[in-house]
Amino acid sequence: MKRVFSLLLNVSFALFAHVPGFAAPVATAGVTVKFNKADLKPSCAPNDATATALNLRKDKGDFPHFNVTGWNTEFVGQTPGTYLITEGGKDHYATYCPADGVCEPVKKLNVKIKMDKSGKGTAEFEFTTKSGLSAAGTLPVRFAVGESVACG
């Protein structure tokens, strides 16, 4: 019953998300979320260019999750190096989703990804959503070798 109610609630939010003044409930200020899994995967930019996505999740399930996707000068896939992504950058977008269909943009963003030649590295992250939810930490990360996407 609880799962059915949750599904109906998410469908309701999706149906009314376009109505001016309607906002799906999100986490409130001062709440901190913890992640323990990070991966880098190929993705697509809004202009259909190739991009790389950093996804943070808990061990099990798809939610909650944080995603930052960067292209052009932000970071270049599995190329070794250190990449910085901040709220002042122009070639990325970032969202936090506590549940399916319930996402919000990130207001404060600092991500530092260090990659070595093998495609392994670390992702240091700190973000705050517009509603005040925050997260920070450092996780091991590995580029998803063998995965590809077709953009365009």
MDAnalysis code that builds the backbone (N, CA, C; Angstrom):
import MDAnalysis as mda
import numpy as np

u = mda.Universe.empty(456, n_residues=152, atom_resindex=np.repeat(np.arange(152), 3), trajectory=True)
u.add_TopologyAttr("name", ["N", "CA", "C"] * 152)
u.add_TopologyAttr("resid", np.arange(1, 153))
u.add_TopologyAttr("resname", ["MET", "LYS", "ARG", "VAL", "PHE", "SER", "LEU", "LEU", "LEU", "ASN", "VAL", "SER", "PHE", "ALA", "LEU", "PHE", "ALA", "HIS", "VAL", "PRO", "GLY", "PHE", "ALA", "ALA", "PRO", "VAL", "ALA", "THR", "ALA", "GLY", "VAL", "THR", "VAL", "LYS", "PHE", "ASN", "LYS", "ALA", "ASP", "LEU", "LYS", "PRO", "SER", "CYS", "ALA", "PRO", "ASN", "ASP", "ALA", "THR", "ALA", "THR", "ALA", "LEU", "ASN", "LEU", "ARG", "LYS", "ASP", "LYS", "GLY", "ASP", "PHE", "PRO", "HIS", "PHE", "ASN", "VAL", "THR", "GLY", "TRP", "ASN", "THR", "GLU", "PHE", "VAL", "GLY", "GLN", "THR", "PRO", "GLY", "THR", "TYR", "LEU", "ILE", "THR", "GLU", "GLY", "GLY", "LYS", "ASP", "HIS", "TYR", "ALA", "THR", "TYR", "CYS", "PRO", "ALA", "ASP", "GLY", "VAL", "CYS", "GLU", "PRO", "VAL", "LYS", "LYS", "LEU", "ASN", "VAL", "LYS", "ILE", "LYS", "MET", "ASP", "LYS", "SER", "GLY", "LYS", "GLY", "THR", "ALA", "GLU", "PHE", "GLU", "PHE", "THR", "THR", "LYS", "SER", "GLY", "LEU", "SER", "ALA", "ALA", "GLY", "THR", "LEU", "PRO", "VAL", "ARG", "PHE", "ALA", "VAL", "GLY", "GLU", "SER", "VAL", "ALA", "CYS", "GLY"])
u.atoms.positions = np.array([
    [0.829, -1.190, 0.000],
    [0.000, 0.000, 0.000],
    [0.878, 1.261, 0.000],
    [1.927, 1.234, 0.811],
    [2.834, 2.365, 0.903],
    [3.479, 2.645, -0.451],
    [3.875, 1.573, -1.154],
    [4.520, 1.715, -2.463],
    [3.548, 2.279, -3.500],
    [2.297, 1.837, -3.461],
    [1.281, 2.330, -4.387],
    [1.053, 3.817, -4.155],
    [0.965, 4.214, -2.875],
    [0.778, 5.630, -2.557],
    [1.956, 6.453, -3.062],
    [3.168, 5.953, -2.864],
    [4.366, 6.653, -3.327],
    [4.343, 6.808, -4.848],
    [3.954, 5.765, -5.557],
    [3.871, 5.814, -7.010],
    [2.831, 6.839, -7.453],
    [1.651, 6.827, -6.829],
    [0.603, 7.794, -7.166],
    [1.059, 9.218, -6.887],
    [1.772, 9.415, -5.797],
    [2.283, 10.730, -5.441],
    [3.256, 11.223, -6.509],
    [4.180, 10.365, -6.934],
    [5.141, 10.752, -7.970],
    [4.448, 11.041, -9.299],
    [3.432, 10.251, -9.649],
    [2.691, 10.495, -10.886],
    [1.973, 11.836, -10.793],
    [1.380, 12.141, -9.641],
    [0.704, 13.424, -9.443],
    [1.661, 14.581, -9.634],
    [2.871, 14.467, -9.061],
    [3.859, 15.533, -9.208],
    [4.252, 15.696, -10.668],
    [4.422, 14.591, -11.371],
    [4.812, 14.662, -12.778],
    [3.708, 15.319, -13.611],
    [2.434, 15.004, -13.325],
    [1.327, 15.563, -14.083],
    [1.158, 17.058, -13.865],
    [1.440, 17.525, -12.645],
    [1.216, 18.927, -12.318],
    [2.484, 19.770, -12.320],
    [3.618, 19.183, -12.664],
    [4.893, 19.907, -12.601],
    [4.920, 21.121, -13.522],
    [4.138, 21.092, -14.607],
    [4.122, 22.211, -15.553],
    [3.227, 23.361, -15.111],
    [2.408, 23.180, -14.085],
    [1.482, 24.215, -13.620],
    [2.264, 25.293, -12.877],
    [2.144, 26.569, -13.295],
    [2.870, 27.641, -12.603],
    [2.532, 27.669, -11.117],
    [3.553, 27.787, -10.293],
    [3.354, 27.855, -8.845],
    [3.324, 26.502, -8.157],
    [3.243, 25.412, -8.927],
    [3.243, 24.086, -8.319],
    [4.665, 23.582, -8.210],
    [5.020, 23.112, -7.032],
    [6.357, 22.550, -6.841],
    [6.246, 21.259, -6.052],
    [6.914, 20.239, -6.536],
    [6.940, 18.976, -5.801],
    [7.730, 19.184, -4.524],
    [7.351, 18.538, -3.432],
    [8.099, 18.718, -2.194],
    [9.503, 18.155, -2.329],
    [10.465, 18.863, -1.797],
    [11.842, 18.410, -1.789],
    [12.367, 18.540, -0.371],
    [13.590, 18.100, -0.163],
    [14.176, 18.151, 1.170],
    [14.228, 19.589, 1.675],
    [14.174, 19.746, 2.974],
    [14.189, 21.081, 3.555],
    [15.596, 21.489, 3.950],
    [15.766, 22.781, 4.205],
    [17.076, 23.329, 4.568],
    [17.650, 22.596, 5.768],
    [18.956, 22.414, 5.746],
    [19.642, 21.796, 6.872],
    [19.746, 20.285, 6.793],
    [19.070, 19.660, 5.853],
    [19.120, 18.205, 5.718],
    [20.387, 17.829, 4.947],
    [21.069, 16.800, 5.415],
    [22.273, 16.323, 4.744],
    [22.034, 14.908, 4.244],
    [22.419, 14.655, 3.008],
    [22.293, 13.319, 2.438],
    [23.691, 12.739, 2.266],
    [23.815, 11.426, 2.439],
    [25.116, 10.766, 2.299],
    [25.064, 9.795, 1.132],
    [26.141, 9.789, 0.373],
    [26.279, 8.875, -0.755],
    [27.463, 7.961, -0.489],
    [27.446, 6.753, -1.078],
    [28.596, 5.863, -0.923],
    [28.962, 5.136, -2.212],
    [28.446, 5.618, -3.338],
    [28.795, 5.020, -4.620],
    [28.912, 6.138, -5.660],
    [29.999, 6.117, -6.437],
    [30.197, 7.121, -7.493],
    [30.635, 6.431, -8.768],
    [30.122, 6.895, -9.902],
    [30.607, 6.380, -11.184],
    [30.631, 7.500, -12.211],
    [31.487, 7.336, -13.188],
    [31.589, 8.240, -14.326],
    [31.161, 7.466, -15.561],
    [30.254, 8.058, -16.331],
    [29.752, 7.367, -17.523],
    [29.667, 8.345, -18.688],
    [29.760, 7.816, -19.903],
    [29.532, 8.677, -21.055],
    [28.077, 9.151, -21.060],
    [27.860, 10.362, -21.543],
    [26.531, 10.947, -21.564],
    [26.435, 11.912, -22.736],
    [25.342, 12.657, -22.806],
    [25.155, 13.648, -23.871],
    [24.875, 15.013, -23.264],
    [25.408, 16.045, -23.889],
    [25.161, 17.424, -23.484],
    [23.842, 17.894, -24.095],
    [23.277, 18.986, -23.596],
    [22.030, 19.501, -24.172],
    [22.147, 19.837, -25.663],
    [23.355, 20.141, -26.133],
    [23.552, 20.446, -27.557],
    [23.923, 19.186, -28.357],
    [23.724, 18.018, -27.759],
    [23.991, 16.710, -28.364],
    [25.475, 16.383, -28.522],
    [26.344, 17.183, -27.935],
    [27.774, 16.850, -27.913],
    [27.999, 15.722, -26.908],
    [29.121, 15.050, -27.026],
    [29.431, 14.027, -26.033],
    [29.748, 14.707, -24.701],
    [29.482, 14.007, -23.639],
    [29.672, 14.542, -22.295],
    [30.037, 13.394, -21.361],
    [30.361, 13.735, -20.135],
    [30.641, 12.747, -19.103],
    [29.786, 13.077, -17.888],
    [29.158, 12.062, -17.303],
    [28.285, 12.260, -16.150],
    [28.889, 11.618, -14.916],
    [28.937, 12.375, -13.827],
    [29.290, 11.850, -12.512],
    [27.981, 11.604, -11.790],
    [27.756, 10.362, -11.363],
    [26.540, 9.990, -10.642],
    [26.906, 9.521, -9.244],
    [26.231, 10.074, -8.241],
    [26.415, 9.651, -6.852],
    [25.120, 9.005, -6.375],
    [25.255, 7.856, -5.711],
    [24.092, 7.129, -5.194],
    [24.440, 6.473, -3.870],
    [23.411, 5.925, -3.259],
    [23.634, 5.045, -2.113],
    [23.918, 3.665, -2.684],
    [24.279, 2.703, -1.833],
    [24.620, 1.366, -2.321],
    [23.510, 0.708, -3.118],
    [22.270, 0.814, -2.636],
    [21.168, 0.100, -3.276],
    [20.135, 1.089, -3.791],
    [19.554, 0.774, -4.916],
    [18.488, 1.590, -5.473],
    [18.997, 2.769, -6.290],
    [18.070, 3.381, -6.986],
    [18.404, 4.506, -7.846],
    [18.270, 5.860, -7.156],
    [17.611, 5.916, -6.017],
    [17.350, 7.194, -5.355],
    [17.704, 7.115, -3.890],
    [18.118, 8.231, -3.311],
    [18.358, 9.515, -3.960],
    [19.622, 9.456, -4.811],
    [19.729, 10.380, -5.773],
    [20.967, 10.466, -6.540],
    [21.282, 11.913, -6.922],
    [22.558, 12.140, -7.135],
    [23.076, 13.427, -7.584],
    [23.769, 13.184, -8.907],
    [23.562, 14.078, -9.854],
    [24.191, 13.946, -11.165],
    [24.756, 15.291, -11.577],
    [26.002, 15.276, -12.039],
    [26.557, 16.446, -12.710],
    [27.114, 15.956, -14.044],
    [26.670, 16.593, -15.116],
    [27.115, 16.228, -16.456],
    [27.906, 17.395, -17.028],
    [29.124, 17.105, -17.487],
    [29.987, 18.154, -18.021],
    [30.432, 17.846, -19.438],
    [30.666, 18.889, -20.216],
    [31.127, 18.734, -21.594],
    [32.082, 19.868, -21.922],
    [32.650, 19.824, -23.100],
    [33.624, 20.816, -23.569],
    [34.781, 20.960, -22.594],
    [34.879, 22.087, -21.924],
    [36.030, 22.362, -21.065],
    [35.883, 21.811, -19.652],
    [34.715, 21.315, -19.273],
    [34.513, 20.893, -17.881],
    [35.315, 19.638, -17.519],
    [35.075, 18.539, -18.179],
    [35.937, 17.380, -18.018],
    [35.766, 16.432, -19.185],
    [36.819, 15.688, -19.470],
    [36.872, 14.925, -20.719],
    [36.986, 13.437, -20.426],
    [35.862, 12.811, -20.171],
    [35.811, 11.364, -20.025],
    [36.902, 10.749, -19.189],
    [37.592, 9.776, -19.760],
    [38.579, 9.037, -19.002],
    [40.004, 9.535, -19.226],
    [40.170, 10.759, -19.721],
    [41.495, 11.330, -19.889],
    [42.092, 11.611, -18.511],
    [43.320, 11.155, -18.244],
    [43.917, 11.407, -16.934],
    [44.014, 12.901, -16.654],
    [43.838, 13.269, -15.410],
    [43.950, 14.670, -15.024],
    [43.052, 15.006, -13.862],
    [43.037, 16.286, -13.521],
    [42.185, 16.798, -12.455],
    [41.182, 17.759, -13.080],
    [39.926, 17.571, -12.778],
    [38.854, 18.369, -13.348],
    [38.069, 19.041, -12.235],
    [37.843, 20.336, -12.370],
    [37.081, 21.104, -11.393],
    [35.779, 21.563, -12.031],
    [34.688, 21.381, -11.316],
    [33.384, 21.827, -11.787],
    [32.777, 22.652, -10.656],
    [32.454, 23.904, -10.941],
    [31.883, 24.788, -9.923],
    [30.637, 25.469, -10.471],
    [29.903, 26.115, -9.567],
    [28.670, 26.767, -10.006],
    [28.925, 27.881, -11.014],
    [30.155, 28.357, -11.132],
    [30.461, 29.407, -12.096],
    [30.735, 28.886, -13.499],
    [30.858, 27.572, -13.670],
    [31.159, 27.008, -14.981],
    [29.971, 27.090, -15.919],
    [30.227, 27.038, -17.214],
    [29.143, 27.174, -18.187],
    [28.806, 25.876, -18.905],
    [29.679, 24.894, -18.863],
    [29.471, 23.682, -19.649],
    [29.107, 22.481, -18.784],
    [28.096, 22.644, -17.955],
    [27.622, 21.532, -17.133],
    [26.217, 21.845, -16.624],
    [25.565, 20.806, -16.135],
    [24.346, 20.980, -15.353],
    [24.385, 19.969, -14.225],
    [23.689, 20.283, -13.135],
    [23.693, 19.411, -11.963],
    [22.298, 19.371, -11.348],
    [21.877, 18.164, -10.950],
    [20.582, 18.003, -10.298],
    [20.698, 17.015, -9.145],
    [19.792, 17.158, -8.193],
    [19.642, 16.210, -7.087],
    [18.214, 15.693, -7.153],
    [18.058, 14.367, -7.105],
    [16.738, 13.744, -7.175],
    [16.529, 12.841, -5.967],
    [15.662, 13.231, -5.025],
    [15.390, 12.364, -3.881],
    [14.509, 11.172, -4.241],
    [13.729, 11.294, -5.339],
    [12.836, 10.216, -5.776],
    [12.598, 10.349, -7.276],
    [12.040, 9.318, -7.862],
    [11.754, 9.315, -9.291],
    [10.808, 10.465, -9.634],
    [11.191, 11.303, -10.591],
    [10.346, 12.404, -11.023],
    [10.377, 13.619, -10.123],
    [11.173, 13.567, -9.057],
    [11.264, 14.690, -8.122],
    [12.723, 15.125, -8.079],
    [13.067, 16.108, -8.904],
    [14.446, 16.581, -8.978],
    [14.480, 18.089, -8.790],
    [15.615, 18.577, -8.353],
    [15.777, 20.018, -8.223],
    [17.198, 20.407, -8.608],
    [17.361, 21.632, -9.105],
    [18.694, 22.082, -9.492],
    [19.576, 22.335, -8.278],
    [20.862, 22.339, -8.539],
    [21.849, 22.562, -7.491],
    [22.247, 24.032, -7.513],
    [22.301, 24.638, -6.312],
    [22.637, 26.054, -6.185],
    [24.139, 26.245, -5.983],
    [24.715, 25.519, -5.051],
    [26.142, 25.608, -4.756],
    [26.780, 24.307, -5.225],
    [27.906, 24.390, -5.949],
    [28.499, 23.195, -6.525],
    [30.014, 23.306, -6.572],
    [30.678, 22.318, -6.020],
    [32.127, 22.170, -6.134],
    [32.427, 20.687, -6.284],
    [32.969, 20.318, -7.419],
    [33.335, 18.925, -7.686],
    [34.764, 18.908, -8.201],
    [35.569, 18.000, -7.656],
    [36.951, 17.828, -8.109],
    [37.136, 16.346, -8.405],
    [37.432, 16.045, -9.660],
    [37.621, 14.658, -10.073],
    [39.077, 14.484, -10.468],
    [39.737, 13.517, -9.859],
    [41.122, 13.189, -10.203],
    [41.121, 11.800, -10.821],
    [41.616, 11.706, -12.059],
    [41.636, 10.425, -12.760],
    [43.070, 10.051, -13.123],
    [43.391, 8.745, -13.030],
    [44.706, 8.279, -13.479],
    [44.565, 7.585, -14.839],
    [45.662, 7.057, -15.356],
    [45.656, 6.438, -16.688],
    [44.744, 5.224, -16.787],
    [44.502, 4.550, -15.672],
    [43.685, 3.335, -15.707],
    [42.183, 3.624, -15.694],
    [41.809, 4.904, -15.578],
    [40.386, 5.248, -15.509],
    [39.841, 5.208, -14.104],
    [40.724, 5.116, -13.100],
    [40.310, 5.120, -11.691],
    [40.707, 6.450, -11.069],
    [40.010, 6.816, -10.023],
    [40.359, 8.050, -9.354],
    [39.460, 8.329, -8.162],
    [39.342, 9.609, -7.834],
    [38.490, 10.037, -6.724],
    [37.608, 11.184, -7.188],
    [36.466, 11.290, -6.550],
    [35.553, 12.404, -6.787],
    [35.284, 13.074, -5.450],
    [35.756, 14.304, -5.303],
    [35.433, 15.115, -4.132],
    [34.241, 15.970, -4.528],
    [33.232, 16.049, -3.663],
    [32.029, 16.789, -4.031],
    [31.465, 17.538, -2.840],
    [30.852, 18.649, -3.160],
    [30.111, 19.440, -2.195],
    [29.028, 20.162, -2.981],
    [27.784, 20.011, -2.547],
    [26.712, 20.734, -3.218],
    [25.601, 21.066, -2.243],
    [24.842, 22.085, -2.592],
    [23.654, 22.486, -1.857],
    [22.564, 22.752, -2.888],
    [21.377, 22.221, -2.628],
    [20.261, 22.440, -3.538],
    [19.581, 23.768, -3.210],
    [18.689, 24.178, -4.085],
    [17.962, 25.430, -3.852],
    [17.118, 25.369, -2.591],
    [16.682, 24.179, -2.201],
    [15.871, 24.049, -0.983],
    [16.721, 23.927, 0.278],
    [18.058, 23.836, 0.119],
    [18.934, 23.817, 1.285],
    [19.509, 22.465, 1.659],
    [19.147, 21.400, 0.969],
    [19.738, 20.087, 1.234],
    [21.205, 20.133, 0.813],
    [22.074, 19.458, 1.566],
    [23.492, 19.494, 1.206],
    [24.125, 18.113, 1.312],
    [25.269, 17.980, 0.641],
    [26.062, 16.751, 0.694],
    [27.509, 17.122, 0.421],
    [28.409, 16.366, 1.021],
    [29.843, 16.569, 0.789],
    [30.550, 15.261, 1.083],
    [31.680, 15.039, 0.408],
    [32.464, 13.836, 0.668],
    [33.459, 13.563, -0.445],
    [34.164, 12.461, -0.297],
    [35.110, 11.988, -1.300],
    [34.859, 10.500, -1.492],
    [34.720, 10.092, -2.740],
    [34.465, 8.687, -3.049],
    [35.397, 8.217, -4.156],
    [35.771, 6.931, -4.115],
    [36.514, 6.387, -5.253],
    [35.586, 6.349, -6.458],
    [36.150, 6.559, -7.636],
    [35.337, 6.564, -8.842],
    [36.120, 5.868, -9.951],
    [35.385, 5.245, -10.852],
    [35.996, 4.565, -11.991],
    [35.174, 4.875, -13.223],
    [35.843, 5.171, -14.329],
    [35.126, 5.414, -15.563],
    [34.548, 4.090, -16.074],
    [33.292, 4.094, -16.485],
    [32.621, 2.888, -16.963],
    [33.179, 2.489, -18.317],
    [34.143, 1.615, -18.311],
    [34.802, 1.168, -19.540],
    [33.829, 0.299, -20.335],
    [33.796, 0.509, -21.643],
    [32.948, -0.302, -22.500],
    [31.549, 0.242, -22.701],
    [31.143, 1.259, -21.916],
    [29.835, 1.847, -22.108],
    [29.930, 2.973, -23.121],
    [28.905, 3.135, -23.924],
    [28.884, 4.218, -24.887],
    [27.471, 4.703, -25.085],
    [27.328, 5.924, -25.575],
    [26.027, 6.477, -25.888],
    [26.110, 7.100, -27.277],
    [24.979, 7.182, -27.945],
    [24.913, 7.837, -29.249],
    [24.187, 9.160, -29.050],
    [24.887, 10.264, -29.198],
    [24.308, 11.586, -29.009],
    [23.886, 12.150, -30.354],
    [22.840, 12.949, -30.342],
    [22.434, 13.615, -31.571],
    [21.156, 13.130, -32.022],
])
